[in-house]
Amino acid sequence: MIESLQNEIRNLLDQDNPPLVELRKSLLEVEEFIASSEYQDLDADQRSLAQDLRRELKNRLRQIEEQNGSEGAALGTQLPVTDLEGISGVESRAPARPRNQVAEQQMEDAERLFYSGRYAEAIKLFDRVLQLEPGWERARQHRAESENYLRTGYIPPVALPAEAASAFGKAQSAARVGRFSDAMAMLARAQTVMRELGIQRWQEGLEFEQKLQENIDAENAYNEGVQLFEQGKIDEAIERVEIAARATGLPKYNDRAQVMRHIKETTRAINEALSSPNIDPKMVTQAKADLDLLVAEHGENPALMRLRARLETVTPKAVAPLQEQARALKAQVERATTLDEALYLARQARSQLDQIRNLATLDENLDRLQNDIDRLIRDLARYQDELAQASASFENHRSWPVQADRISLEARQRYPNDPVVIRLNRSLARYHFLRGLIKVGLVVLGLLILTGVGYLTYGRFQAYQLSLTPTVTPTLTITPTATATRTATPTATLTPTASLTPLPSPTPITGITLREIWARSGCYEGFNAISRIPQDGVLRFLPSERRFDQFNRECVLVEYQGPDKSVIGWVLLIDVDSLPPTPTP
């Protein structure tokens, strides 16, 4: 049926001056069709087509009415002007007379029914009034309005029954806030009240119902689009949401359709970046950033999850060349001859690692590479600061720039060809020359001092060697002897006489201990104790070099013959005295 209705309406609209009656008739047919059950069985596209036909008919009717200037063309039941003038003239010429009491009573009842919206009952009473009072113009006008309301259904809001008007107002309020189901229920209540009052055709209610149905259909299409989008079917979702937007023109649907179209374009660009035969790391990085933003805004949509899985398969291909570039740049940094070049290359290497970090997590090797590059950048920045401080220090201490030389030493050794280093070396050339002369002078002075010390040391060493050589010294001893002499007495007696030995004889050197001492393995307390020697012990001096302890006390090597053992060791010379001479028999 929709096809035949569409053809008829198209043929009518294609005419230059279509009959106004035919247009109204076609509009009524379309509205009756929309209010029928057949309309509910149509799909969304056919419903949208019926709504478009209705909208075009109303626009064409409005244009014709504006051109003709006949706002009362829809009434069709008003009396001719000549008749009204004749009636008014009769009334004006007729003398004033009292109304029929029955007519007045029925007129009051009829107007009560008229203003309460019960137009069918009011028409019957108006007819009775006009039978009794044919010239009552107010009754005739109200009857014409009631008949027009019932025939056309165009009832102004002020003429609606109170209960229907209240329900209709609530329906309009619910529709304004988007509660279309509640609005439809309230409208159905108003329509029920109207039918109970005998008003079978209410045009404004019918139009409002059609608008509500459009909004409900649009809302259903919109919800279907949202569900399709959540299932990852972006194209189908955009189509359903655009149907809702075209049917109602609401910003809500247009904005949602625009968002979905943006998502579609973004996913298409991501697909192109990931499908390229030559993987561009920058494009992959941008694709990952866009995909992360979409996931953050719209959740784990299946279409977005498929793109993420594909991105994870492409990421290693994009990361590999970035790793090689970062390593190559690090090697160039280490070989750079100037600070500016090294710093530029180091920052490029760090930029490559930042791209890798945006695409994937860093492994142990990349972490180590990142630490190395960060260390290089810190060292380069430190070198620049040191050179700047050295230049400032040189300007403040030109006569002796020792601090500038010390601060910039490492930077000048690492980058000798850097322009700043070259200028600083030229500035420090005089200081380096003077410092070299001072070093040569100090070396010569040191050699002279060492020569003098060596000469003095050699003389003392010779004297010390001579002092260590042992010597044998002769000792004179007096020995008493007995000799026989003859006397004048007849008795021979022996008398001792002292006589000098004709030749000196060497005797061993001996001594006696002045106190109880220890014989040690060296001179003196710092060496091991060998044995205890009692006081007044007889010692025999053994030849040896002279030795002194840390307190410059002289030690001698001795031998002690004890009752059960013989001891050889070092003792202090101050603890030993020489033996008295032994008498000779």
Secondary structure as UniProt FT lines:
FT   HELIX           2..13
FT   HELIX           20..35
FT   HELIX           37..41
FT   HELIX           44..68
FT   HELIX           71..74
FT   HELIX           81..93
FT   HELIX           101..115
FT   TURN            116..117
FT   HELIX           119..132
FT   TURN            134..135
FT   HELIX           137..152
FT   HELIX           157..159
FT   HELIX           162..176
FT   TURN            177..178
FT   HELIX           180..196
FT   TURN            197..198
FT   HELIX           203..230
FT   TURN            231..232
FT   HELIX           234..248
FT   HELIX           251..275
FT   HELIX           281..298
FT   HELIX           302..335
FT   HELIX           339..359
FT   HELIX           364..396
FT   HELIX           402..407
FT   HELIX           409..414
FT   TURN            416..417
FT   HELIX           419..427
FT   HELIX           429..467
FT   STRAND          479..485
FT   STRAND          493..499
FT   STRAND          510..513
FT   STRAND          517..520
FT   TURN            525..526
FT   STRAND          529..533
FT   TURN            535..536
FT   STRAND          538..541
FT   STRAND          547..548
FT   TURN            550..551
FT   STRAND          554..561
FT   STRAND          566..572
FT   HELIX           573..575
FT   STRAND          576..578
//
